[in-house]
Amino acid sequence: MSSLTEKDRPIVQLLLNSGTCPRCILRFCCVGSQALYRHPYKDLMKDLKEFLKNNQEKEDTVCSDVVDPPCKRIRLEPTEEGPDDLNHNGALQQIPSVNDENTATENSAVKVCNVCLGILQEFCEVDFVKKVCQKVNSSDYQFTSFVFSVSLPPQLSVRERAAWLLVKQEMGNLGLSLAKDDIVQLKEAYKWIIHPQLSEELGVPADGKSLFEVSVVFAHPETDEECHFLATACPDCFKPAKNKQSVFTRMAVIKALEKIKEEDFLKHFPCPPSSPQNLCVALEIQCNNGAVFVAGRYNKYSRNLPQTPWIIDGERKLESSVEELISEHLMAEFKADSFNFSSSGREDVDVRTLGNGRPFAIELVNPRRIHFTAEEMKGLQQTINNSSDKIQVRDLQLVTREAIGRMKEGEEEKTKTYSALIWTDKAIQKEDIAFLDDIKELKLDQKTPLRVLHRRPLAVRCRIIHTMKSEYIDEHHFRLHLKTQAGTYIKEFVHGDFGRTKPNIGSLLNRTTDILELDVEVSCLLFIFLWN
Amino acid sequence: MAAAGGAERYFTRWYKPDVKGRPCEDFCVLQHSNRICVITLAEAHPLLQSGKTIKSINYQISANCSRLQNKVSGKSKRGAQFLTELAPLCRISSSDGEEYTIYSCIRGRLIEVNENILSNPAILQEKPSTEGYIAVVLPKFEESKSITQGLLTQKEYEEVLLKRLNSSS
């Protein structure tokens, strides 16, 4: 064990005696060589014991030979108690197979580490790795890298603290110091060991930025109550929160450990920590893929289709919705858990969307499939368009999360183009509506329409009708094409909303008017840059 | 296609006749499917009969309370004056010396009173069911269905009108 030096010996001896596993011992000796932690458990144990014997030998003999000749090994008796030795007899056989046999029987009686509770022992072994990979493979995800996140029980922080205090004290006796930050973190060492194994088994690299997350939650019920003493010492760290089961969360425990005085800690918690009976358990192994975003534009040809499902008191009032018709097929292909639909503005149930179509984006949550070629996206688009004549989509493509922000920004700047079918009570002639074509930049004052006043604040909105073009149909009907500022209530501009939109078509024509049909054409100049 | 035409297409009409025992002082409450109610004069109201001229409309209903000072904020319309069925909304005097009080007819928050009729009282008589409305009231969510219990449907009101016709002849 070339990484350890003379000054580490008392620490190694101390920790080994108290029931700490080799890897945790290396951590407290600030050994930073990742490769060393990956050595097999029994090799590490063997090497540690040798290291101790070496130094003992140095005390016994004048020989400064670092390498141990077999005869010397055999001569020495194992004097340490603690985690079981490789060989009960105290004599190490040369024949590997016999060694293995012995170690096999010994491993079954390996004591659980009093600091890591088995995380750096059992949960670094190939069996656990296989278990994790089995879960990943059976979950049928598509991924090119992974991030492995681990949730450790809070009492590990407490035990770590106790071990550090123990080591610090011992170092102090030797006139040496040990900073908490020099100790290798448990999670870090664990990832050094397990990442390469997972990577090998899954065939993809570990990447901290990966969207595919494999997460494991560890628990150790046997020692759960070890944190409780912190509540009496630092009560303000543990406030019960509504949605948390236990007050003793990892963050709360860490905060309390920062606050508590050393003397108080040592009063309530054994130092060194006691050896537990059982290992940690891996409660759940979960997989999750980061969301993917699909964007495009939609046209709406139905006058009876809401944007989102229309459900009141559990009863669906209108069949289907824009978002369901588009998302249904995407959910199936991407095999996602759920979706979030958003669009750049929206229209009423009874309004058609014509022109280039309205930009939309769908977030697909936890998709199993994430790779789609441009051809496959085209195929998806065709499937959606074949499935319904109420909506049609175009420019369907995968985009980044940022694209959605830009889509929403563009909402305010748009000029909207509408086509309205208008009815009048008193008869009209062509001449009566011709003047509308000459009105430019008409300023409106629109109070919040009565039809949305139940859920919007009362306010007056100033909006501009840029241009109008009329089309005479008969004595009681004409079509009006309008270009307006975004956010203008067209229906209210036509019928006046009890005189709360002024001026309005009714007041301009001096008649009672109503809107029979409305179509909107979304102009998408801004979005030519966003989508292909 | 457009029956009544205009903005009132999506409203249900409810009636309160002879309010406070005063004959023919009938009101019509237009209730939208979203709970919003518009208080208007019914066709039979004396103010809407031929020959009546409106002299003044006053939203100051008491020393401390002017409906014009009603201010609401936010989606839930905080700060609104709360109305009971017989809370006065305004007082209207006609040139023949008569004075009429317009009542809320329903419980709820006062959202707005129609200021257009102050500047142009004629529209109250010309278009009582649309531009000539009196006030907009938002009932409590829990009470939105029960507020119509004290009111008559169109059919029931027509029967009342019929009875009046028969009893006067």
Interface residues (C-beta under 8 A of the other chain):
Chain A: W423 D425 K447 L450 R451 V452 L453 H454 R455 R456 P457 L458 E492 H495 G496 D497 F498 G499 G506 T512 T513 D514 L516
Chain B: M1 A2 G5 G6 A7 E8 R9 Y10 H32 N34 R35 I36 V38 V72 S73 G74 K75 K77 I111 E112 N114 N116 I123 T130 E131 Y133 V136 L138
